[in-house]
Amino acid sequence: MGKHGEVNSDGRTFVLIADPDQWYFYFVHEDKEYNGKGYNHAFRKHTCLHSPEGVVGDDILDYMKPNKQVCPSCAAGARRKMFAIIPVYDIEYKTYRVIDTAEFHVNNLIADYDKIEKTMKKATKNPDYSIVGEAVHIRQVDKTYSLESGDADDAALEEAQKFIGMDIDFKELANFRELDDVLAILNEGDDEKLNKSALTAFGASKPAEGDNDGLADEELPF
């Protein structure tokens, strides 16, 4: 299984093994506020059940709005954001990895991707030119990510070709939870941020008063 790739200000060089049309877009429920030292979380971050079921190519427009009939987090009014999983070949570890990041960063990466590809199509006079299979350098810039042309030897580029078009279990990588897990997360969450009475439609017991034991002021696991 591929692991999530880490990217910092210095950046990492990868080989793209899928174009943006083959990146996996899904939704996450997260509500956090910075308190000066860390983050206060209204509830633990978790995948929205109203997301494509790990399938690339589903019309994301069908999932843009919350669905209170499908997802208890949507029904409870939990804040919702779009994320995307980007498959890449990790030159250092010689396997595929994924970059899992929020919509704002993804939009910037796609804009950079389009600029590079447009430039290369003009330079090569090949309208079908694609930077899939080519090296790119991804790094943090001004609190977001940028994508630039990168360098890799022929051996790395050839090895990356083996991963282009492979089947990837995006649902597992996005850590989709079962309904009972989601209900437990919401019941532990902040009563002021969530309409917990809506959870009874999904089989949850009516929450007891004072049930919220508070959440730690730290980044919580996905």
Backbone bond lengths (Angstrom), bond angles and torsions (degrees), N, CA, C in turn:
res aa  C-N    CA-C-N  psi(-1)  N-CA   C-N-CA  omega(-1)  CA-C   N-CA-C  phi
1 M - - - 1.456 - - 1.527 109.23 -
2 G 1.301 115.94 139.90 1.451 119.56 176.30 1.520 111.16 -73.35
3 K 1.319 116.27 152.25 1.452 120.80 178.86 1.518 109.38 -110.67
4 H 1.326 115.64 163.58 1.451 120.25 -179.77 1.521 109.94 -72.58
5 G 1.321 116.39 128.84 1.452 121.45 -179.59 1.513 111.72 -81.16
6 E 1.328 116.50 142.69 1.448 121.93 178.43 1.528 109.55 -97.65
7 V 1.334 115.84 137.04 1.463 120.98 179.16 1.520 107.77 -131.55
8 N 1.356 117.46 130.73 1.456 121.27 178.13 1.524 110.19 -125.44
9 S 1.339 116.92 -166.12 1.467 120.51 -175.91 1.524 112.27 -65.39
10 D 1.337 116.99 -29.81 1.458 119.75 176.59 1.514 111.54 -74.91
11 G 1.314 115.80 -28.36 1.451 120.22 176.01 1.512 113.72 86.98
12 R 1.303 114.59 170.57 1.453 123.08 177.36 1.520 107.71 -136.82
13 T 1.334 116.01 150.32 1.459 120.86 176.36 1.528 108.98 -102.66
14 F 1.316 115.40 127.51 1.446 122.84 179.12 1.529 108.51 -126.94
15 V 1.319 115.66 172.34 1.458 121.06 168.13 1.523 107.05 -111.65
16 L 1.319 116.80 125.68 1.461 119.88 178.43 1.527 109.42 -68.12
17 I 1.327 117.09 131.83 1.463 119.79 178.28 1.530 111.61 -117.67
18 A 1.338 116.34 10.02 1.465 120.57 175.89 1.517 108.58 -160.13
19 D 1.343 116.28 144.99 1.464 119.58 176.13 1.531 108.96 -86.55
20 P 1.334 118.68 169.06 1.470 120.84 -175.73 1.524 114.69 -54.89
21 D 1.332 117.85 -28.37 1.463 119.55 177.79 1.518 111.68 -67.11
22 Q 1.327 116.91 -17.05 1.457 121.79 -179.73 1.526 112.33 -109.04
23 W 1.332 116.90 10.70 1.458 119.82 172.09 1.519 107.93 -81.34
24 Y 1.310 116.58 149.66 1.464 120.72 -176.45 1.533 110.20 -95.80
25 F 1.320 116.20 117.25 1.459 122.52 179.02 1.523 109.59 -102.10
26 Y 1.316 116.09 135.10 1.463 121.27 179.39 1.526 108.64 -151.57
27 F 1.335 116.92 -179.28 1.461 120.73 -176.04 1.527 110.99 -122.77
28 V 1.324 113.06 149.55 1.462 121.86 -177.09 1.525 108.50 -131.03
29 H 1.322 115.73 143.27 1.462 120.83 172.52 1.528 108.24 -98.74
30 E 1.323 114.93 123.38 1.464 120.61 -179.55 1.525 108.61 -155.23
31 D 1.318 115.83 136.77 1.464 120.91 177.71 1.522 107.20 -144.19
32 K 1.334 115.95 104.98 1.460 119.55 -177.28 1.525 109.92 -136.85
33 E 1.320 115.50 151.24 1.461 122.15 177.93 1.519 108.57 -132.75
34 Y 1.331 115.79 135.31 1.460 120.81 179.74 1.525 109.30 -77.91
35 N 1.326 117.35 130.47 1.467 121.00 -176.37 1.529 113.05 -106.92
36 G 1.334 116.72 10.58 1.459 120.47 -179.32 1.511 112.68 102.08
37 K 1.310 116.88 -25.76 1.466 121.65 179.27 1.528 111.51 -120.51
38 G 1.294 115.67 -33.21 1.457 121.98 -178.49 1.510 108.89 -163.36
39 Y 1.318 116.60 -156.36 1.454 121.05 -177.73 1.526 111.43 -115.24
40 N 1.338 115.48 137.81 1.450 121.92 167.87 1.526 107.20 -93.28
41 H 1.313 117.36 127.34 1.456 122.36 -178.67 1.523 109.66 -106.57
42 A 1.330 115.88 129.97 1.463 119.74 175.82 1.519 110.65 -71.09
43 F 1.332 115.88 -27.77 1.462 122.56 176.64 1.523 107.03 -163.47
44 R 1.312 116.78 165.36 1.456 119.85 178.67 1.531 110.24 -69.99
45 K 1.305 116.03 137.71 1.459 122.20 178.37 1.527 110.10 -60.71
46 H 1.347 116.09 136.01 1.467 119.70 -179.78 1.523 110.09 -157.19
47 T 1.336 115.82 157.40 1.455 121.87 -178.47 1.521 110.61 -72.05
48 C 1.329 115.42 137.30 1.460 121.89 176.43 1.534 108.72 -71.94
49 L 1.329 117.25 132.82 1.461 120.71 -179.69 1.528 111.80 -72.29
50 H 1.330 116.60 -14.19 1.467 120.09 174.26 1.526 108.16 -94.95
51 S 1.329 114.37 68.81 1.461 123.81 178.70 1.525 107.26 -136.50
52 P 1.334 117.77 156.87 1.470 118.68 172.93 1.521 109.44 -54.28
53 E 1.319 117.20 136.10 1.463 120.83 -174.74 1.523 111.95 -75.44
54 G 1.314 116.28 61.09 1.451 120.24 177.83 1.511 113.38 71.06
55 V 1.344 117.59 18.18 1.460 122.15 -175.57 1.528 109.78 -109.62
56 V 1.322 116.31 123.89 1.461 121.13 174.62 1.520 108.48 -77.91
57 G 1.314 117.07 138.33 1.453 120.34 176.44 1.516 113.85 103.47
58 D 1.355 117.55 -13.90 1.454 118.66 173.19 1.526 108.80 -59.93
59 D 1.315 116.74 143.45 1.457 120.41 -178.53 1.525 108.96 -68.77
60 I 1.323 116.43 105.75 1.455 121.05 -175.59 1.531 111.74 -61.97
61 L 1.327 117.12 -22.99 1.466 120.27 179.10 1.522 111.57 -62.59
62 D 1.341 116.78 -25.49 1.466 120.34 178.35 1.523 112.02 -71.41
63 Y 1.328 116.74 -11.29 1.462 120.91 -175.27 1.530 113.01 -117.93
64 M 1.317 116.88 4.64 1.462 119.47 -173.27 1.524 112.91 -65.52
65 K 1.326 116.85 -35.69 1.462 120.16 -178.87 1.525 110.26 -94.98
66 P 1.322 117.79 147.14 1.466 120.27 175.96 1.527 110.74 -57.66
67 N 1.320 116.13 149.57 1.463 121.65 178.70 1.521 108.44 -123.95
68 K 1.325 116.14 102.82 1.461 121.46 -174.62 1.521 112.74 -73.36
69 Q 1.335 117.14 -14.14 1.468 120.14 178.46 1.530 111.55 -86.18
70 V 1.324 116.73 -23.57 1.460 121.59 -174.31 1.523 112.25 -100.87
71 C 1.323 116.74 -40.08 1.466 120.99 -172.18 1.522 111.28 -119.39
72 P 1.338 118.70 122.18 1.466 120.61 178.83 1.523 113.08 -63.57
73 S 1.328 117.17 -28.53 1.464 119.75 178.70 1.521 110.09 -68.60
74 C 1.323 116.63 -38.56 1.464 120.33 174.44 1.533 109.90 -62.83
75 A 1.341 116.19 -43.47 1.462 121.05 -179.23 1.523 111.59 -62.81
76 A 1.343 115.73 -34.06 1.464 120.21 -178.57 1.522 112.79 -83.48
77 G 1.337 116.76 -3.50 1.461 120.41 178.43 1.511 114.02 80.15
78 A 1.325 117.83 23.86 1.473 121.03 179.60 1.524 110.30 -70.06
79 R 1.318 116.45 137.26 1.464 121.41 179.73 1.524 110.30 -57.94
80 R 1.338 116.39 141.95 1.467 121.91 -169.80 1.526 109.89 -132.26
81 K 1.358 116.84 138.32 1.460 122.19 -179.16 1.522 109.75 -136.72
82 M 1.345 115.93 154.59 1.457 120.03 175.55 1.528 109.99 -90.94
83 F 1.317 115.44 140.84 1.453 123.11 174.92 1.527 108.76 -127.72
84 A 1.329 117.06 168.60 1.456 121.14 175.28 1.514 109.88 -145.94
85 I 1.323 115.51 146.71 1.460 123.04 175.69 1.527 107.76 -108.82
86 I 1.331 115.65 122.79 1.470 122.41 -176.35 1.527 108.88 -109.68
87 P 1.338 118.95 115.44 1.465 120.70 179.14 1.534 111.17 -79.04
88 V 1.325 115.93 133.85 1.466 121.68 177.50 1.526 108.89 -140.42
89 Y 1.319 116.40 161.92 1.465 122.12 171.95 1.518 107.85 -98.75
90 D 1.341 116.40 124.94 1.454 122.25 -178.90 1.530 108.53 -87.84
91 I 1.321 116.20 110.44 1.461 121.62 -176.37 1.527 111.44 -63.32
92 E 1.332 116.18 -39.16 1.469 119.99 -177.43 1.527 112.00 -66.97
93 Y 1.342 116.64 -43.99 1.459 120.25 -174.90 1.527 113.12 -97.91
94 K 1.329 116.53 -2.62 1.464 123.00 173.97 1.528 112.91 57.02
95 T 1.321 115.62 44.48 1.457 121.66 176.01 1.521 108.81 -155.35
96 Y 1.319 116.60 174.47 1.470 117.52 178.11 1.519 109.88 -84.18
97 R 1.296 114.27 151.63 1.457 122.18 174.62 1.517 107.61 -137.08
98 V 1.320 116.33 174.61 1.457 119.62 174.11 1.516 109.51 -130.98
99 I 1.319 115.09 145.64 1.459 122.04 171.86 1.520 105.80 -105.31
100 D 1.315 116.11 116.49 1.466 122.53 -174.93 1.529 107.62 -110.15
101 T 1.327 116.52 111.94 1.464 117.91 -171.59 1.523 111.71 -149.93
102 A 1.330 116.08 166.62 1.467 122.56 -172.97 1.523 112.38 -77.59
103 E 1.330 114.56 162.19 1.470 122.87 -174.46 1.526 112.58 -53.02
104 F 1.330 117.79 -43.15 1.465 121.04 -177.45 1.523 110.90 -56.89
105 H 1.330 116.78 -46.35 1.462 120.92 179.40 1.527 111.00 -68.28
106 V 1.325 116.37 -40.21 1.465 120.87 -179.15 1.522 110.79 -61.09
107 N 1.324 116.50 -42.24 1.466 119.97 178.99 1.526 111.46 -59.13
108 N 1.337 116.34 -39.19 1.462 120.09 178.75 1.527 111.15 -68.68
109 L 1.325 116.79 -39.32 1.461 120.47 178.62 1.532 111.23 -65.66
110 I 1.319 116.88 -39.51 1.467 120.36 178.70 1.525 110.55 -66.07
111 A 1.337 116.23 -39.76 1.469 119.64 178.61 1.529 110.54 -62.13
112 D 1.339 116.31 -42.79 1.469 120.18 177.48 1.522 110.97 -66.17
113 Y 1.318 116.53 -40.71 1.467 121.92 178.27 1.535 109.47 -57.32
114 D 1.325 116.13 -48.17 1.472 120.44 -177.89 1.529 111.59 -63.41
115 K 1.341 117.08 -37.84 1.465 120.93 179.36 1.533 110.84 -63.96
116 I 1.345 115.76 -46.45 1.469 119.53 -179.36 1.521 110.35 -62.79
117 E 1.323 115.91 -46.36 1.462 119.35 -176.99 1.523 111.69 -65.21
118 K 1.330 116.76 -39.50 1.461 120.60 178.33 1.527 110.78 -62.48
119 T 1.335 115.57 -42.97 1.474 120.43 178.98 1.524 110.91 -62.81
120 M 1.335 116.95 -43.50 1.455 120.78 -178.27 1.532 112.04 -69.69
121 K 1.304 117.13 -35.21 1.473 119.64 176.82 1.525 110.26 -62.49
122 K 1.328 115.39 -39.75 1.465 119.93 179.11 1.527 110.77 -69.64
123 A 1.342 116.23 -41.54 1.467 120.37 -177.05 1.521 111.62 -68.88
124 T 1.328 117.29 -37.67 1.460 120.80 -177.47 1.522 112.86 -91.37
125 K 1.346 115.34 -8.81 1.474 120.97 -175.16 1.535 111.30 56.10
126 N 1.329 114.97 32.84 1.463 121.72 179.54 1.533 108.70 -119.69
127 P 1.331 117.85 104.30 1.466 120.34 -177.01 1.529 113.52 -65.55
128 D 1.329 117.33 -15.15 1.461 121.27 -178.93 1.528 112.32 -99.84
129 Y 1.323 116.90 7.33 1.464 120.37 -178.28 1.534 110.38 -59.50
130 S 1.312 116.41 138.56 1.462 122.02 177.79 1.519 109.33 -133.31
131 I 1.322 117.00 143.66 1.461 119.49 177.09 1.525 111.44 -90.17
132 V 1.339 117.66 3.54 1.462 119.81 170.62 1.531 107.63 -64.54
133 G 1.324 115.81 129.53 1.459 120.57 -175.05 1.514 113.06 93.61
134 E 1.340 116.30 -2.11 1.466 121.31 178.24 1.527 109.99 -106.22
135 A 1.327 116.23 158.77 1.458 121.47 179.54 1.526 110.81 -78.90
136 V 1.320 115.63 139.64 1.462 121.73 175.57 1.521 108.54 -134.21
137 H 1.311 115.73 151.80 1.459 121.54 177.67 1.518 107.62 -111.38
138 I 1.325 116.39 121.73 1.463 121.92 -179.18 1.518 108.55 -114.24
139 R 1.331 116.32 128.09 1.464 119.76 -179.33 1.526 110.69 -145.80
140 Q 1.318 115.57 164.73 1.458 121.58 177.30 1.520 109.74 -81.27
141 V 1.330 116.12 132.11 1.459 121.83 176.87 1.528 108.05 -141.14
142 D 1.335 116.60 121.58 1.472 120.85 176.97 1.522 112.23 49.98
143 K 1.318 116.21 50.93 1.459 123.64 175.82 1.521 113.92 66.43
144 T 1.310 117.32 17.84 1.455 120.74 173.25 1.520 108.06 -141.93
145 Y 1.324 117.74 -166.50 1.462 121.58 -178.19 1.518 110.72 -116.69
146 S 1.316 115.15 149.75 1.458 120.87 172.88 1.517 108.50 -124.99
147 L 1.328 115.95 154.00 1.461 122.71 178.83 1.515 108.21 -124.29
148 E 1.331 116.23 124.30 1.463 121.92 -177.96 1.528 108.78 -129.16
149 S 1.299 116.53 164.64 1.461 120.14 174.10 1.524 109.09 -63.02
150 G 1.318 116.31 142.19 1.460 120.89 -179.07 1.512 111.51 -124.77
151 D 1.326 114.90 177.60 1.462 121.58 -179.89 1.524 110.25 -118.45
152 A 1.322 116.04 135.64 1.461 121.52 174.72 1.521 108.03 -151.11
153 D 1.321 116.64 149.24 1.459 118.43 179.81 1.530 110.35 -76.96
154 D 1.309 115.66 167.08 1.463 121.26 -175.91 1.524 111.81 -61.31
155 A 1.326 117.45 -34.38 1.464 120.83 -179.21 1.527 110.90 -63.50
156 A 1.336 116.73 -42.02 1.467 120.64 179.60 1.525 110.73 -66.82
157 L 1.332 116.37 -41.91 1.463 120.08 179.56 1.529 110.78 -64.54
158 E 1.318 116.25 -37.99 1.468 120.02 179.10 1.529 110.74 -68.05
159 E 1.316 116.62 -40.23 1.464 120.41 179.51 1.530 110.58 -65.74
160 A 1.336 116.51 -37.47 1.468 121.00 -179.56 1.521 111.82 -62.98
161 Q 1.324 116.63 -29.94 1.465 120.65 -178.73 1.527 111.61 -57.77
162 K 1.331 117.54 -29.28 1.464 121.64 -178.34 1.528 112.22 -65.56
163 F 1.338 115.99 -21.47 1.462 119.99 -175.51 1.528 113.31 -98.43
164 I 1.318 117.62 -9.22 1.459 120.81 -179.84 1.528 109.00 -70.81
165 G 1.319 115.64 126.26 1.457 121.05 179.96 1.510 114.94 84.61
166 M 1.329 117.91 4.54 1.461 120.56 -179.84 1.528 110.99 -69.22
167 D 1.325 115.80 154.99 1.465 120.81 175.28 1.526 109.06 -79.40
168 I 1.322 115.71 128.98 1.460 121.20 -179.35 1.522 108.08 -123.45
169 D 1.322 117.33 132.84 1.460 121.69 179.36 1.530 108.51 -83.24
170 F 1.329 115.24 82.09 1.465 119.62 -177.46 1.522 111.72 -65.33
171 K 1.312 117.28 -31.88 1.465 119.91 -179.56 1.519 110.70 -61.75
172 E 1.324 116.70 -40.40 1.462 120.27 178.24 1.524 110.63 -69.79
173 L 1.337 116.94 -42.14 1.456 119.97 -179.14 1.529 111.74 -64.97
174 A 1.334 116.42 -32.73 1.472 120.34 178.56 1.525 111.82 -79.93
175 N 1.337 116.30 -4.69 1.468 121.99 176.69 1.529 111.78 60.08
176 F 1.330 116.49 52.12 1.458 119.84 174.14 1.517 109.70 -61.42
177 R 1.314 116.72 133.75 1.457 121.66 -179.68 1.525 110.42 -102.45
178 E 1.324 115.36 157.68 1.455 120.91 174.29 1.526 108.79 -75.01
179 L 1.330 115.18 159.92 1.463 120.67 -177.99 1.522 111.84 -55.04
180 D 1.328 118.23 -44.01 1.469 121.18 -178.79 1.528 111.48 -61.46
181 D 1.339 116.28 -36.63 1.468 120.09 178.82 1.526 110.64 -66.03
182 V 1.335 115.49 -41.84 1.465 119.62 179.93 1.528 110.59 -64.60
183 L 1.312 116.13 -42.87 1.470 119.60 179.31 1.530 110.81 -62.13
184 A 1.325 117.05 -38.87 1.469 120.61 178.72 1.526 110.52 -64.87
185 I 1.324 117.01 -41.69 1.470 121.36 178.51 1.521 110.18 -60.74
186 L 1.328 116.00 -45.18 1.463 120.04 -177.64 1.527 111.39 -68.59
187 N 1.318 117.95 -38.98 1.465 120.78 179.41 1.519 112.15 -64.90
188 E 1.348 115.98 -25.89 1.465 120.11 177.94 1.522 111.85 -85.30
189 G 1.336 117.10 -9.33 1.450 121.46 -173.56 1.518 114.44 -79.16
190 D 1.313 114.46 -179.14 1.463 123.50 -175.83 1.529 109.94 -72.45
191 D 1.336 116.25 119.89 1.464 121.12 -179.03 1.524 112.34 -60.46
192 E 1.330 117.17 -29.90 1.462 119.98 -177.82 1.531 112.10 -75.97
193 K 1.330 116.76 -21.39 1.469 120.76 -178.20 1.527 112.69 -98.43
194 L 1.326 117.41 -11.81 1.463 120.97 -173.43 1.524 111.48 -129.11
195 N 1.323 115.61 141.50 1.459 121.34 173.39 1.520 107.81 -92.00
196 K 1.310 116.89 85.88 1.459 120.61 -172.94 1.521 113.52 -70.61
197 S 1.330 116.70 -19.85 1.463 118.82 178.08 1.524 111.30 -64.23
198 A 1.349 117.22 -23.62 1.459 121.01 179.68 1.525 111.89 -71.19
199 L 1.315 116.71 -15.66 1.460 120.25 -176.30 1.521 112.79 -75.13
200 T 1.333 116.98 -17.86 1.464 119.65 -179.32 1.528 111.13 -64.02
201 A 1.329 117.43 -26.38 1.470 120.93 177.89 1.520 111.54 -66.34
202 F 1.337 116.96 -17.26 1.464 121.66 179.91 1.529 111.66 -104.38
203 G 1.337 115.39 12.96 1.459 119.33 175.74 1.504 114.57 94.12
204 A 1.321 117.71 6.33 1.463 120.11 179.68 1.512 110.24 -80.01
205 S 1.317 115.76 149.05 1.456 120.52 174.66 1.518 109.31 -72.03
206 K 1.296 116.46 153.64 1.460 120.36 177.02 1.516 108.77 -62.45
207 P 1.353 118.99 126.01 1.470 120.69 -176.65 1.514 112.41 -64.71
208 A 1.318 114.29 139.38 1.457 119.40 177.30 1.508 109.99 -80.34
209 E 1.337 116.52 149.86 1.460 120.18 179.39 1.521 109.42 -66.07
210 G 1.325 115.85 140.27 1.460 120.67 179.08 1.508 113.35 74.72
211 D 1.346 116.79 17.59 1.461 120.85 -178.12 1.514 113.28 -72.88
212 N 1.334 116.95 -22.25 1.457 120.99 -175.99 1.520 110.54 -77.39
213 D 1.340 115.99 116.45 1.467 119.43 -178.01 1.516 112.39 -94.00
214 G 1.326 116.29 8.76 1.458 119.82 178.33 1.504 111.32 83.46
215 L 1.318 115.90 154.38 1.457 121.15 -179.89 1.525 108.67 -116.72
216 A 1.295 115.17 146.02 1.469 120.09 -177.42 1.506 111.25 -65.32
217 D 1.320 117.14 147.96 1.444 122.89 178.47 1.527 109.46 -83.50
218 E 1.315 116.20 66.73 1.459 120.49 -178.65 1.511 108.62 -155.18
219 E 1.310 115.59 166.78 1.457 119.59 174.86 1.519 108.65 -68.74
220 L 1.305 116.66 127.08 1.446 120.90 -178.19 1.522 110.43 -100.45
221 P 1.332 117.96 153.47 1.460 120.62 -178.45 1.504 111.23 -66.16
222 F 1.328 115.85 152.96 1.453 122.42 179.76 1.526 109.38 -68.63
